[in-house]
Amino acid sequence: MKKLPIKAAEDVAKAYGLVQVIIIARARVGRGDSVDHVVTWGKTVSDCSLAAEAGNSIKRIMGWPESKCHSWPRRLGGRG
């Protein structure tokens, strides 16, 4: 299974004229196991920050460990 890249969200934004994109996806890996992805992208630094905050909120709702709910835009020195 490949990691879902931020570029995928950027491509969606460019194709549809959007300023923020949040992708929530799930991959099945094995018997009954799955891996969730939350990918965010924003056109401006402000859009990036807002999308990242929304993505972190979505992760919390989905029950992700709190340690994984603090992603920050790469443009602002985060780990994406």
PDB file of N, CA, C and O in Angstrom, chain B, residues numbered from 101:
ATOM      1  N   MET B 101       0.837  -1.170   0.000  1.00  0.00           N
ATOM      2  CA  MET B 101       0.000   0.000   0.000  1.00  0.00           C
ATOM      3  C   MET B 101       0.884   1.235   0.000  1.00  0.00           C
ATOM      4  O   MET B 101       1.815   1.353   0.796  1.00  0.00           O
ATOM      5  N   LYS B 102       0.576   2.152  -0.904  1.00  0.00           N
ATOM      6  CA  LYS B 102       1.321   3.397  -0.969  1.00  0.00           C
ATOM      7  C   LYS B 102       0.700   4.444  -0.064  1.00  0.00           C
ATOM      8  O   LYS B 102      -0.507   4.440   0.178  1.00  0.00           O
ATOM      9  N   LYS B 103       1.537   5.337   0.431  1.00  0.00           N
ATOM     10  CA  LYS B 103       1.067   6.473   1.214  1.00  0.00           C
ATOM     11  C   LYS B 103       0.368   7.455   0.259  1.00  0.00           C
ATOM     12  O   LYS B 103       0.863   7.715  -0.838  1.00  0.00           O
ATOM     13  N   LEU B 104      -0.758   7.987   0.673  1.00  0.00           N
ATOM     14  CA  LEU B 104      -1.487   8.957  -0.144  1.00  0.00           C
ATOM     15  C   LEU B 104      -0.752  10.297  -0.078  1.00  0.00           C
ATOM     16  O   LEU B 104      -0.632  10.875   1.002  1.00  0.00           O
ATOM     17  N   PRO B 105      -0.258  10.800  -1.214  1.00  0.00           N
ATOM     18  CA  PRO B 105       0.553  12.017  -1.185  1.00  0.00           C
ATOM     19  C   PRO B 105      -0.286  13.300  -1.143  1.00  0.00           C
ATOM     20  O   PRO B 105      -1.426  13.336  -1.607  1.00  0.00           O
ATOM     21  N   ILE B 106       0.308  14.340  -0.579  1.00  0.00           N
ATOM     22  CA  ILE B 106      -0.328  15.654  -0.557  1.00  0.00           C
ATOM     23  C   ILE B 106      -0.603  16.124  -1.985  1.00  0.00           C
ATOM     24  O   ILE B 106      -1.582  16.828  -2.234  1.00  0.00           O
ATOM     25  N   LYS B 107       0.253  15.737  -2.910  1.00  0.00           N
ATOM     26  CA  LYS B 107       0.090  16.114  -4.319  1.00  0.00           C
ATOM     27  C   LYS B 107      -1.271  15.679  -4.858  1.00  0.00           C
ATOM     28  O   LYS B 107      -1.826  16.346  -5.730  1.00  0.00           O
ATOM     29  N   ALA B 108      -1.808  14.588  -4.362  1.00  0.00           N
ATOM     30  CA  ALA B 108      -3.133  14.130  -4.804  1.00  0.00           C
ATOM     31  C   ALA B 108      -4.197  15.157  -4.438  1.00  0.00           C
ATOM     32  O   ALA B 108      -5.088  15.444  -5.237  1.00  0.00           O
ATOM     33  N   ALA B 109      -4.106  15.708  -3.233  1.00  0.00           N
ATOM     34  CA  ALA B 109      -5.061  16.746  -2.818  1.00  0.00           C
ATOM     35  C   ALA B 109      -4.859  18.015  -3.639  1.00  0.00           C
ATOM     36  O   ALA B 109      -5.828  18.668  -4.027  1.00  0.00           O
ATOM     37  N   GLU B 110      -3.603  18.363  -3.905  1.00  0.00           N
ATOM     38  CA  GLU B 110      -3.318  19.537  -4.731  1.00  0.00           C
ATOM     39  C   GLU B 110      -3.877  19.352  -6.140  1.00  0.00           C
ATOM     40  O   GLU B 110      -4.439  20.287  -6.710  1.00  0.00           O
ATOM     41  N   ASP B 111      -3.730  18.168  -6.699  1.00  0.00           N
ATOM     42  CA  ASP B 111      -4.258  17.895  -8.041  1.00  0.00           C
ATOM     43  C   ASP B 111      -5.779  18.062  -8.085  1.00  0.00           C
ATOM     44  O   ASP B 111      -6.313  18.618  -9.045  1.00  0.00           O
ATOM     45  N   VAL B 112      -6.475  17.586  -7.053  1.00  0.00           N
ATOM     46  CA  VAL B 112      -7.930  17.749  -6.973  1.00  0.00           C
ATOM     47  C   VAL B 112      -8.272  19.239  -6.919  1.00  0.00           C
ATOM     48  O   VAL B 112      -9.182  19.696  -7.611  1.00  0.00           O
ATOM     49  N   ALA B 113      -7.546  19.986  -6.104  1.00  0.00           N
ATOM     50  CA  ALA B 113      -7.799  21.426  -5.978  1.00  0.00           C
ATOM     51  C   ALA B 113      -7.642  22.138  -7.312  1.00  0.00           C
ATOM     52  O   ALA B 113      -8.490  22.940  -7.702  1.00  0.00           O
ATOM     53  N   LYS B 114      -6.567  21.843  -7.998  1.00  0.00           N
ATOM     54  CA  LYS B 114      -6.307  22.499  -9.285  1.00  0.00           C
ATOM     55  C   LYS B 114      -7.336  22.098 -10.336  1.00  0.00           C
ATOM     56  O   LYS B 114      -7.745  22.929 -11.147  1.00  0.00           O
ATOM     57  N   ALA B 115      -7.753  20.853 -10.331  1.00  0.00           N
ATOM     58  CA  ALA B 115      -8.727  20.383 -11.317  1.00  0.00           C
ATOM     59  C   ALA B 115     -10.099  21.022 -11.127  1.00  0.00           C
ATOM     60  O   ALA B 115     -10.846  21.190 -12.091  1.00  0.00           O
ATOM     61  N   TYR B 116     -10.432  21.378  -9.888  1.00  0.00           N
ATOM     62  CA  TYR B 116     -11.782  21.881  -9.599  1.00  0.00           C
ATOM     63  C   TYR B 116     -11.812  23.316  -9.075  1.00  0.00           C
ATOM     64  O   TYR B 116     -12.860  23.787  -8.633  1.00  0.00           O
ATOM     65  N   GLY B 117     -10.681  24.013  -9.118  1.00  0.00           N
ATOM     66  CA  GLY B 117     -10.636  25.403  -8.703  1.00  0.00           C
ATOM     67  C   GLY B 117     -10.912  25.616  -7.226  1.00  0.00           C
ATOM     68  O   GLY B 117     -11.624  26.548  -6.853  1.00  0.00           O
ATOM     69  N   LEU B 118     -10.351  24.756  -6.379  1.00  0.00           N
ATOM     70  CA  LEU B 118     -10.588  24.808  -4.932  1.00  0.00           C
ATOM     71  C   LEU B 118      -9.398  25.447  -4.211  1.00  0.00           C
ATOM     72  O   LEU B 118      -8.280  25.436  -4.726  1.00  0.00           O
ATOM     73  N   VAL B 119      -9.640  26.000  -3.023  1.00  0.00           N
ATOM     74  CA  VAL B 119      -8.561  26.588  -2.240  1.00  0.00           C
ATOM     75  C   VAL B 119      -8.159  25.712  -1.058  1.00  0.00           C
ATOM     76  O   VAL B 119      -7.084  25.900  -0.488  1.00  0.00           O
ATOM     77  N   GLN B 120      -9.004  24.760  -0.684  1.00  0.00           N
ATOM     78  CA  GLN B 120      -8.680  23.798   0.368  1.00  0.00           C
ATOM     79  C   GLN B 120      -9.244  22.440  -0.018  1.00  0.00           C
ATOM     80  O   GLN B 120     -10.346  22.334  -0.556  1.00  0.00           O
ATOM     81  N   VAL B 121      -8.464  21.407   0.268  1.00  0.00           N
ATOM     82  CA  VAL B 121      -8.935  20.033   0.025  1.00  0.00           C
ATOM     83  C   VAL B 121      -8.529  19.180   1.212  1.00  0.00           C
ATOM     84  O   VAL B 121      -7.395  19.254   1.687  1.00  0.00           O
ATOM     85  N   ILE B 122      -9.463  18.369   1.685  1.00  0.00           N
ATOM     86  CA  ILE B 122      -9.189  17.388   2.730  1.00  0.00           C
ATOM     87  C   ILE B 122      -9.673  16.046   2.198  1.00  0.00           C
ATOM     88  O   ILE B 122     -10.845  15.886   1.860  1.00  0.00           O
ATOM     89  N   ILE B 123      -8.760  15.088   2.129  1.00  0.00           N
ATOM     90  CA  ILE B 123      -9.103  13.749   1.642  1.00  0.00           C
ATOM     91  C   ILE B 123      -9.053  12.776   2.819  1.00  0.00           C
ATOM     92  O   ILE B 123      -8.063  12.711   3.546  1.00  0.00           O
ATOM     93  N   ILE B 124     -10.128  12.031   2.989  1.00  0.00           N
ATOM     94  CA  ILE B 124     -10.193  10.972   3.994  1.00  0.00           C
ATOM     95  C   ILE B 124     -10.318   9.669   3.221  1.00  0.00           C
ATOM     96  O   ILE B 124     -11.249   9.503   2.432  1.00  0.00           O
ATOM     97  N   ALA B 125      -9.401   8.753   3.435  1.00  0.00           N
ATOM     98  CA  ALA B 125      -9.408   7.506   2.667  1.00  0.00           C
ATOM     99  C   ALA B 125      -9.039   6.340   3.568  1.00  0.00           C
ATOM    100  O   ALA B 125      -8.379   6.505   4.594  1.00  0.00           O
ATOM    101  N   ARG B 126      -9.480   5.159   3.160  1.00  0.00           N
ATOM    102  CA  ARG B 126      -9.167   3.941   3.915  1.00  0.00           C
ATOM    103  C   ARG B 126      -8.719   2.859   2.938  1.00  0.00           C
ATOM    104  O   ARG B 126      -9.307   2.673   1.872  1.00  0.00           O
ATOM    105  N   ALA B 127      -7.658   2.150   3.332  1.00  0.00           N
ATOM    106  CA  ALA B 127      -7.165   1.021   2.546  1.00  0.00           C
ATOM    107  C   ALA B 127      -7.305  -0.251   3.389  1.00  0.00           C
ATOM    108  O   ALA B 127      -7.019  -0.247   4.586  1.00  0.00           O
ATOM    109  N   ARG B 128      -7.735  -1.303   2.770  1.00  0.00           N
ATOM    110  CA  ARG B 128      -7.791  -2.604   3.440  1.00  0.00           C
ATOM    111  C   ARG B 128      -6.419  -3.253   3.323  1.00  0.00           C
ATOM    112  O   ARG B 128      -5.829  -3.311   2.244  1.00  0.00           O
ATOM    113  N   VAL B 129      -5.932  -3.732   4.443  1.00  0.00           N
ATOM    114  CA  VAL B 129      -4.634  -4.408   4.450  1.00  0.00           C
ATOM    115  C   VAL B 129      -4.768  -5.680   5.273  1.00  0.00           C
ATOM    116  O   VAL B 129      -4.705  -5.644   6.502  1.00  0.00           O
ATOM    117  N   GLY B 130      -4.947  -6.754   4.618  1.00  0.00           N
ATOM    118  CA  GLY B 130      -5.083  -8.016   5.336  1.00  0.00           C
ATOM    119  C   GLY B 130      -6.522  -8.298   5.727  1.00  0.00           C
ATOM    120  O   GLY B 130      -7.456  -7.654   5.248  1.00  0.00           O
ATOM    121  N   ARG B 131      -6.675  -9.254   6.591  1.00  0.00           N
ATOM    122  CA  ARG B 131      -8.002  -9.708   7.005  1.00  0.00           C
ATOM    123  C   ARG B 131      -8.597  -8.780   8.045  1.00  0.00           C
ATOM    124  O   ARG B 131      -8.232  -8.833   9.220  1.00  0.00           O
ATOM    125  N   GLY B 132      -9.502  -7.941   7.614  1.00  0.00           N
ATOM    126  CA  GLY B 132     -10.208  -7.070   8.528  1.00  0.00           C
ATOM    127  C   GLY B 132      -9.427  -5.863   9.012  1.00  0.00           C
ATOM    128  O   GLY B 132      -9.966  -5.031   9.742  1.00  0.00           O
ATOM    129  N   ASP B 133      -8.164  -5.753   8.618  1.00  0.00           N
ATOM    130  CA  ASP B 133      -7.364  -4.601   9.021  1.00  0.00           C
ATOM    131  C   ASP B 133      -7.454  -3.514   7.959  1.00  0.00           C
ATOM    132  O   ASP B 133      -7.641  -3.787   6.774  1.00  0.00           O
ATOM    133  N   SER B 134      -7.317  -2.284   8.416  1.00  0.00           N
ATOM    134  CA  SER B 134      -7.338  -1.174   7.476  1.00  0.00           C
ATOM    135  C   SER B 134      -6.389  -0.085   7.937  1.00  0.00           C
ATOM    136  O   SER B 134      -5.998  -0.030   9.103  1.00  0.00           O
ATOM    137  N   VAL B 135      -6.028   0.772   7.010  1.00  0.00           N
ATOM    138  CA  VAL B 135      -5.182   1.921   7.291  1.00  0.00           C
ATOM    139  C   VAL B 135      -5.930   3.151   6.798  1.00  0.00           C
ATOM    140  O   VAL B 135      -6.359   3.206   5.646  1.00  0.00           O
ATOM    141  N   ASP B 136      -6.084   4.136   7.677  1.00  0.00           N
ATOM    142  CA  ASP B 136      -6.766   5.371   7.312  1.00  0.00           C
ATOM    143  C   ASP B 136      -5.755   6.435   6.916  1.00  0.00           C
ATOM    144  O   ASP B 136      -4.633   6.476   7.421  1.00  0.00           O
ATOM    145  N   HIS B 137      -6.184   7.290   6.002  1.00  0.00           N
ATOM    146  CA  HIS B 137      -5.372   8.416   5.550  1.00  0.00           C
ATOM    147  C   HIS B 137      -6.195   9.686   5.704  1.00  0.00           C
ATOM    148  O   HIS B 137      -7.387   9.695   5.398  1.00  0.00           O
ATOM    149  N   VAL B 138      -5.577  10.742   6.169  1.00  0.00           N
ATOM    150  CA  VAL B 138      -6.170  12.078   6.138  1.00  0.00           C
ATOM    151  C   VAL B 138      -5.099  12.985   5.549  1.00  0.00           C
ATOM    152  O   VAL B 138      -4.039  13.184   6.143  1.00  0.00           O
ATOM    153  N   VAL B 139      -5.391  13.529   4.374  1.00  0.00           N
ATOM    154  CA  VAL B 139      -4.443  14.374   3.659  1.00  0.00           C
ATOM    155  C   VAL B 139      -5.084  15.730   3.446  1.00  0.00           C
ATOM    156  O   VAL B 139      -6.243  15.818   3.041  1.00  0.00           O
ATOM    157  N   THR B 140      -4.328  16.798   3.720  1.00  0.00           N
ATOM    158  CA  THR B 140      -4.869  18.144   3.538  1.00  0.00           C
ATOM    159  C   THR B 140      -3.960  18.966   2.639  1.00  0.00           C
ATOM    160  O   THR B 140      -2.755  18.727   2.553  1.00  0.00           O
ATOM    161  N   TRP B 141      -4.568  19.943   1.971  1.00  0.00           N
ATOM    162  CA  TRP B 141      -3.824  20.868   1.116  1.00  0.00           C
ATOM    163  C   TRP B 141      -4.553  22.200   1.122  1.00  0.00           C
ATOM    164  O   TRP B 141      -5.783  22.238   1.165  1.00  0.00           O
ATOM    165  N   GLY B 142      -3.805  23.288   1.080  1.00  0.00           N
ATOM    166  CA  GLY B 142      -4.386  24.620   0.979  1.00  0.00           C
ATOM    167  C   GLY B 142      -3.581  25.479   0.031  1.00  0.00           C
ATOM    168  O   GLY B 142      -2.360  25.348  -0.057  1.00  0.00           O
ATOM    169  N   LYS B 143      -4.264  26.355  -0.677  1.00  0.00           N
ATOM    170  CA  LYS B 143      -3.611  27.199  -1.683  1.00  0.00           C
ATOM    171  C   LYS B 143      -2.663  28.213  -1.044  1.00  0.00           C
ATOM    172  O   LYS B 143      -1.541  28.390  -1.520  1.00  0.00           O
ATOM    173  N   THR B 144      -3.094  28.873   0.018  1.00  0.00           N
ATOM    174  CA  THR B 144      -2.262  29.855   0.702  1.00  0.00           C
ATOM    175  C   THR B 144      -1.823  29.270   2.047  1.00  0.00           C
ATOM    176  O   THR B 144      -2.291  28.208   2.457  1.00  0.00           O
ATOM    177  N   VAL B 145      -0.926  29.974   2.717  1.00  0.00           N
ATOM    178  CA  VAL B 145      -0.495  29.525   4.040  1.00  0.00           C
ATOM    179  C   VAL B 145      -1.692  29.458   4.984  1.00  0.00           C
ATOM    180  O   VAL B 145      -1.818  28.519   5.771  1.00  0.00           O
ATOM    181  N   SER B 146      -2.566  30.456   4.903  1.00  0.00           N
ATOM    182  CA  SER B 146      -3.766  30.450   5.743  1.00  0.00           C
ATOM    183  C   SER B 146      -4.666  29.266   5.412  1.00  0.00           C
ATOM    184  O   SER B 146      -5.172  28.596   6.313  1.00  0.00           O
ATOM    185  N   ASP B 147      -4.868  29.004   4.116  1.00  0.00           N
ATOM    186  CA  ASP B 147      -5.677  27.851   3.705  1.00  0.00           C
ATOM    187  C   ASP B 147      -5.064  26.542   4.202  1.00  0.00           C
ATOM    188  O   ASP B 147      -5.776  25.640   4.643  1.00  0.00           O
ATOM    189  N   CYS B 148      -3.729  26.452   4.125  1.00  0.00           N
ATOM    190  CA  CYS B 148      -3.024  25.254   4.615  1.00  0.00           C
ATOM    191  C   CYS B 148      -3.288  25.043   6.101  1.00  0.00           C
ATOM    192  O   CYS B 148      -3.589  23.933   6.538  1.00  0.00           O
ATOM    193  N   SER B 149      -3.172  26.114   6.865  1.00  0.00           N
ATOM    194  CA  SER B 149      -3.358  26.019   8.313  1.00  0.00           C
ATOM    195  C   SER B 149      -4.769  25.579   8.667  1.00  0.00           C
ATOM    196  O   SER B 149      -4.963  24.706   9.512  1.00  0.00           O
ATOM    197  N   LEU B 150      -5.762  26.195   8.009  1.00  0.00           N
ATOM    198  CA  LEU B 150      -7.159  25.840   8.282  1.00  0.00           C
ATOM    199  C   LEU B 150      -7.449  24.398   7.890  1.00  0.00           C
ATOM    200  O   LEU B 150      -8.141  23.686   8.617  1.00  0.00           O
ATOM    201  N   ALA B 151      -6.927  23.962   6.748  1.00  0.00           N
ATOM    202  CA  ALA B 151      -7.136  22.582   6.312  1.00  0.00           C
ATOM    203  C   ALA B 151      -6.471  21.606   7.281  1.00  0.00           C
ATOM    204  O   ALA B 151      -7.042  20.564   7.602  1.00  0.00           O
ATOM    205  N   ALA B 152      -5.266  21.938   7.750  1.00  0.00           N
ATOM    206  CA  ALA B 152      -4.568  21.070   8.700  1.00  0.00           C
ATOM    207  C   ALA B 152      -5.340  20.961  10.011  1.00  0.00           C
ATOM    208  O   ALA B 152      -5.454  19.872  10.574  1.00  0.00           O
ATOM    209  N   GLU B 153      -5.870  22.085  10.500  1.00  0.00           N
ATOM    210  CA  GLU B 153      -6.676  22.051  11.724  1.00  0.00           C
ATOM    211  C   GLU B 153      -7.904  21.168  11.543  1.00  0.00           C
ATOM    212  O   GLU B 153      -8.245  20.383  12.428  1.00  0.00           O
ATOM    213  N   ALA B 154      -8.566  21.297  10.401  1.00  0.00           N
ATOM    214  CA  ALA B 154      -9.736  20.458  10.125  1.00  0.00           C
ATOM    215  C   ALA B 154      -9.333  18.989  10.033  1.00  0.00           C
ATOM    216  O   ALA B 154     -10.029  18.121  10.560  1.00  0.00           O
ATOM    217  N   GLY B 155      -8.217  18.708   9.367  1.00  0.00           N
ATOM    218  CA  GLY B 155      -7.732  17.334   9.265  1.00  0.00           C
ATOM    219  C   GLY B 155      -7.436  16.729  10.624  1.00  0.00           C
ATOM    220  O   GLY B 155      -7.755  15.566  10.871  1.00  0.00           O
ATOM    221  N   ASN B 156      -6.826  17.514  11.509  1.00  0.00           N
ATOM    222  CA  ASN B 156      -6.543  17.027  12.862  1.00  0.00           C
ATOM    223  C   ASN B 156      -7.837  16.751  13.631  1.00  0.00           C
ATOM    224  O   ASN B 156      -7.920  15.774  14.375  1.00  0.00           O
ATOM    225  N   SER B 157      -8.843  17.606  13.452  1.00  0.00           N
ATOM    226  CA  SER B 157     -10.150  17.380  14.098  1.00  0.00           C
ATOM    227  C   SER B 157     -10.794  16.100  13.585  1.00  0.00           C
ATOM    228  O   SER B 157     -11.370  15.334  14.359  1.00  0.00           O
ATOM    229  N   ILE B 158     -10.697  15.873  12.291  1.00  0.00           N
ATOM    230  CA  ILE B 158     -11.263  14.656  11.687  1.00  0.00           C
ATOM    231  C   ILE B 158     -10.567  13.418  12.268  1.00  0.00           C
ATOM    232  O   ILE B 158     -11.221  12.425  12.586  1.00  0.00           O
ATOM    233  N   LYS B 159      -9.251  13.484  12.401  1.00  0.00           N
ATOM    234  CA  LYS B 159      -8.512  12.358  12.976  1.00  0.00           C
ATOM    235  C   LYS B 159      -9.003  12.048  14.394  1.00  0.00           C
ATOM    236  O   LYS B 159      -9.166  10.885  14.764  1.00  0.00           O
ATOM    237  N   ARG B 160      -9.238  13.103  15.182  1.00  0.00           N
ATOM    238  CA  ARG B 160      -9.736  12.887  16.548  1.00  0.00           C
ATOM    239  C   ARG B 160     -11.099  12.203  16.522  1.00  0.00           C
ATOM    240  O   ARG B 160     -11.340  11.264  17.280  1.00  0.00           O
ATOM    241  N   ILE B 161     -11.985  12.671  15.653  1.00  0.00           N
ATOM    242  CA  ILE B 161     -13.321  12.073  15.528  1.00  0.00           C
ATOM    243  C   ILE B 161     -13.210  10.595  15.138  1.00  0.00           C
ATOM    244  O   ILE B 161     -14.003   9.768  15.590  1.00  0.00           O
ATOM    245  N   MET B 162     -12.230  10.273  14.303  1.00  0.00           N
ATOM    246  CA  MET B 162     -12.040   8.899  13.845  1.00  0.00           C
ATOM    247  C   MET B 162     -11.342   8.024  14.891  1.00  0.00           C
ATOM    248  O   MET B 162     -11.199   6.817  14.702  1.00  0.00           O
ATOM    249  N   GLY B 163     -10.911   8.639  15.990  1.00  0.00           N
ATOM    250  CA  GLY B 163     -10.288   7.871  17.056  1.00  0.00           C
ATOM    251  C   GLY B 163      -8.793   7.649  16.911  1.00  0.00           C
ATOM    252  O   GLY B 163      -8.241   6.732  17.518  1.00  0.00           O
ATOM    253  N   TRP B 164      -8.127   8.484  16.107  1.00  0.00           N
ATOM    254  CA  TRP B 164      -6.681   8.366  15.974  1.00  0.00           C
ATOM    255  C   TRP B 164      -6.021   8.700  17.315  1.00  0.00           C
ATOM    256  O   TRP B 164      -6.593   9.446  18.109  1.00  0.00           O
ATOM    257  N   PRO B 165      -4.835   8.162  17.576  1.00  0.00           N
ATOM    258  CA  PRO B 165      -4.110   8.546  18.788  1.00  0.00           C
ATOM    259  C   PRO B 165      -3.830  10.056  18.767  1.00  0.00           C
ATOM    260  O   PRO B 165      -3.530  10.623  17.716  1.00  0.00           O
ATOM    261  N   GLU B 166      -3.927  10.684  19.911  1.00  0.00           N
ATOM    262  CA  GLU B 166      -3.722  12.137  19.994  1.00  0.00           C
ATOM    263  C   GLU B 166      -2.365  12.554  19.425  1.00  0.00           C
ATOM    264  O   GLU B 166      -2.236  13.640  18.860  1.00  0.00           O
ATOM    265  N   SER B 167      -1.372  11.708  19.572  1.00  0.00           N
ATOM    266  CA  SER B 167      -0.036  12.034  19.062  1.00  0.00           C
ATOM    267  C   SER B 167      -0.018  12.228  17.539  1.00  0.00           C
ATOM    268  O   SER B 167       0.885  12.872  17.004  1.00  0.00           O
ATOM    269  N   LYS B 168      -1.008  11.674  16.854  1.00  0.00           N
ATOM    270  CA  LYS B 168      -1.083  11.802  15.389  1.00  0.00           C
ATOM    271  C   LYS B 168      -2.023  12.933  14.948  1.00  0.00           C
ATOM    272  O   LYS B 168      -2.266  13.115  13.756  1.00  0.00           O
ATOM    273  N   CYS B 169      -2.539  13.675  15.905  1.00  0.00           N
ATOM    274  CA  CYS B 169      -3.531  14.718  15.612  1.00  0.00           C
ATOM    275  C   CYS B 169      -2.948  16.123  15.735  1.00  0.00           C
ATOM    276  O   CYS B 169      -3.646  17.065  16.109  1.00  0.00           O
ATOM    277  N   HIS B 170      -1.664  16.250  15.418  1.00  0.00           N
ATOM    278  CA  HIS B 170      -0.998  17.550  15.518  1.00  0.00           C
ATOM    279  C   HIS B 170      -0.198  17.857  14.261  1.00  0.00           C
ATOM    280  O   HIS B 170       0.844  18.507  14.340  1.00  0.00           O
ATOM    281  N   SER B 171      -0.666  17.402  13.102  1.00  0.00           N
ATOM    282  CA  SER B 171       0.046  17.679  11.853  1.00  0.00           C
ATOM    283  C   SER B 171      -0.035  19.162  11.544  1.00  0.00           C
ATOM    284  O   SER B 171      -1.016  19.830  11.872  1.00  0.00           O
ATOM    285  N   TRP B 172       1.007  19.662  10.909  1.00  0.00           N
ATOM    286  CA  TRP B 172       1.086  21.074  10.574  1.00  0.00           C
ATOM    287  C   TRP B 172       1.628  21.181   9.157  1.00  0.00           C
ATOM    288  O   TRP B 172       2.439  20.347   8.755  1.00  0.00           O
ATOM    289  N   PRO B 173       1.205  22.187   8.380  1.00  0.00           N
ATOM    290  CA  PRO B 173       1.634  22.292   6.987  1.00  0.00           C
ATOM    291  C   PRO B 173       3.154  22.313   6.828  1.00  0.00           C
ATOM    292  O   PRO B 173       3.864  22.950   7.605  1.00  0.00           O
ATOM    293  N   ARG B 174       3.627  21.618   5.830  1.00  0.00           N
ATOM    294  CA  ARG B 174       5.062  21.603   5.536  1.00  0.00           C
ATOM    295  C   ARG B 174       5.573  23.009   5.232  1.00  0.00           C
ATOM    296  O   ARG B 174       6.706  23.350   5.570  1.00  0.00           O
ATOM    297  N   ARG B 175       4.730  23.822   4.593  1.00  0.00           N
ATOM    298  CA  ARG B 175       5.139  25.197   4.284  1.00  0.00           C
ATOM    299  C   ARG B 175       5.417  26.018   5.537  1.00  0.00           C
ATOM    300  O   ARG B 175       6.067  27.062   5.479  1.00  0.00           O
ATOM    301  N   LEU B 176       4.919  25.536   6.664  1.00  0.00           N
ATOM    302  CA  LEU B 176       5.135  26.238   7.935  1.00  0.00           C
ATOM    303  C   LEU B 176       6.076  25.452   8.841  1.00  0.00           C
ATOM    304  O   LEU B 176       6.112  25.655  10.054  1.00  0.00           O
ATOM    305  N   GLY B 177       6.836  24.549   8.222  1.00  0.00           N
ATOM    306  CA  GLY B 177       7.835  23.796   8.982  1.00  0.00           C
ATOM    307  C   GLY B 177       7.309  22.526   9.627  1.00  0.00           C
ATOM    308  O   GLY B 177       7.996  21.921  10.450  1.00  0.00           O
ATOM    309  N   GLY B 178       6.103  22.114   9.266  1.00  0.00           N
ATOM    310  CA  GLY B 178       5.514  20.914   9.852  1.00  0.00           C
ATOM    311  C   GLY B 178       5.882  19.656   9.094  1.00  0.00           C
ATOM    312  O   GLY B 178       6.622  19.692   8.111  1.00  0.00           O
ATOM    313  N   ARG B 179       5.352  18.552   9.570  1.00  0.00           N
ATOM    314  CA  ARG B 179       5.640  17.254   8.946  1.00  0.00           C
ATOM    315  C   ARG B 179       4.560  16.844   7.965  1.00  0.00           C
ATOM    316  O   ARG B 179       4.568  15.718   7.467  1.00  0.00           O
ATOM    317  N   GLY B 180       3.644  17.731   7.685  1.00  0.00           N
ATOM    318  CA  GLY B 180       2.601  17.436   6.709  1.00  0.00           C
ATOM    319  C   GLY B 180       1.542  16.507   7.197  1.00  0.00           C
ATOM    320  O   GLY B 180       0.612  16.189   6.456  1.00  0.00           O
TER     321      GLY B 180
END
